[in-house]
Every structure is written in structure tokens, then in C-alpha cells.
């Protein structure tokens, strides 16, 4: 019978002539070591699979808990988040401008000041024409300093947009999903502005 072509043992890397098809080891010792290595590899693969499943289950559980935590949050939590995202955008949009009311530029704190207040006009809470960079003195201590705010606002947005702002507006019935959408929208707009400035 013709000798089979020699090959390298997969364990000890020595050359040998196999006696049967599919033989990859040269001796019983190498076959035993190969079997042990295969078993170890199978065990390691099984352990890895178990770890991955545990990780996936933990991630799924964290997500479920986060959803449950969100479900019990009051609507005011989402209103606050949406308002914060909107205000951050307004302050960044107007970052190079002076206070819309007193026309001063200082190192103090700046707010996102609404011309028509959110208490009296909640429908204009997230209207970009209604909100502009304003110093804390005008916004807090001078109740918005509206006498100076008005002419500066008309000069900034134009008479037509000012008239539209002062006109009647339907009061939307915002839900939690609406506030989340508004929050995400203004976070995205802020990121886009920062990206444009960095470019």
C-alpha cells in the first residue's frame, strides 16, 4: 500500500506519515494533548457564550429598569429637560450678542429671556422668536425689562415676525413624548451649532 504523504503534527509540529485519513497528530501523546486543547477551547467558548448571554441579559435588565424609572417620572421632569435644552440652544445661538434688553456685554450670568412669559403664554415656551439672550439683571430683577426688550426685538426679528409673535396662538396639549422630542431636537441643534463653529 502506498505511503500517505507526510504532514506536520498539529501539536508538536514534527513531520510524520499518517496511517489513516484525517490524522493530524503523530502519536498518542499528541492526540491526548490535542483532545485536551480541543476540550479547553470548547470550554472557553462555552464560558464566553455564557458571559455574553449574561452581559446581554444585564443590559436588557438595565434598559427595562431605565424605562420603568422614566415611566414614573412626573411630566414636570420632561418639561424641565425640554426647557433646559431649549435655553442652552438660545444662549449658545446668541453667544456673541449683548443682552437684548440693556445692550450690555458683561461677564455675569446670562439667561434665555422670554419676551412673552411662559406663565402667561405657555404656547410660546419653545418659540425661538420669543426667546433671546438676556442678562440676569434684566431677566430677574427688572422682570424682563420689556420696555427695552420690545424695540430691540423688533430690530432683531423684524416687524412682521414680531406681529406674528404678538398674535393669537393655539395652546398645544404637549405630552411626555412631545417634550422628549423637543428636548432631543434642541440638543441636536446645539450640537450642530457647535460643530459648525469648530469647523
Order of alpha helices (4+ residues) and beta strands (2+ residues): beta-beta-alpha-alpha-beta-beta-alpha-alpha-alpha
